[in-house]
Amino acid sequence: MLKLFSRLLILAFCCSAVAGMAEPLRVATEGDYPPFSFFDNQGRLTGFDIDIAHALCRRLGKPCEIVAIPWRELLPGLAAGQYDMIVASMSKTPGREQQAEFTDAYYRARDVFIGHVGAAPVTATSAQGRVLATQADTIYATYLHQHYQDTAILKFTPTLTAAFKALLKGEADLILCDNLSAFTFMGTEAGQGIDIIGDPVTINASTETAHIQVRKGNLTLRDTLNAALRDLRLDGTFHKINARYFPFDIY
């Protein structure tokens, strides 16, 4: 009888523990967009976006399950229910807003051209025959199509890292990207001799902020994340994460 009671007690405890376990938040990111998401030398997924995702999961009292997904598959995967949210430095556009709910901005950036030191800035005239590159399926690709498809040679790569490599190999003259990724790249050994060329590019004011995405109609999770993002700024967590990657405030 005592053994039976003990077994029942253990079973009750186990069932209680399982019931008390929070469902994980499934998070998707890109995985090849340093310093926001990338794999380190040990093969670990890391970066600013990864740290933000973990901080949000802790704030919500849930474990994090983070997966790296190719950029162009992020929104379709979210709509298909493969994960709960995207933390991938995604800016807001009318087309994207039709596919997902966007949180408040969690950081801000400017859009710039980068190239070898001394390169001429891009103008309608100077773009003639030059190779302008950026990551495919992004606001930058759209901008290049709209403004330079009749003058420049446009090159689109699967990742921003691939665009940087094209610049170093001489396969591109200039890269259009955000200034924060550019800052990180220029601080690496490979990025020595690379600089911002010309003035910042104004694509659209709404494209200069990064947001988290949840499935269309999931306003509860969106609002919960907005509150959690505010808490991260108020309690200093955001500042600590910010300082790991940038010597200046990006909010």
Secondary structure, 3 states (H helix, E strand, C coil): CHHHHHHHHHHHHHHHHHHHCCCCEEEEECCCECCCEEECCCCCEECHHHHHHHHHHHHHCCCEEEEECCHHHHHHHHHCCCCCEEEEEECCCHHHHCCEEECCCCEECCEEEEEECCCCCCCCCCCCCCEEEEECCCHHHHHHHHHHCCCCEEEEECCHHHHHHHHHCCCCCEEEEEHHHHHHHHCCCCCCCEEEEEEEECCCHHHHEEEEEEECCCHHHHHHHHHHHHHHHHCCHHHHHHHHHCCCCCC
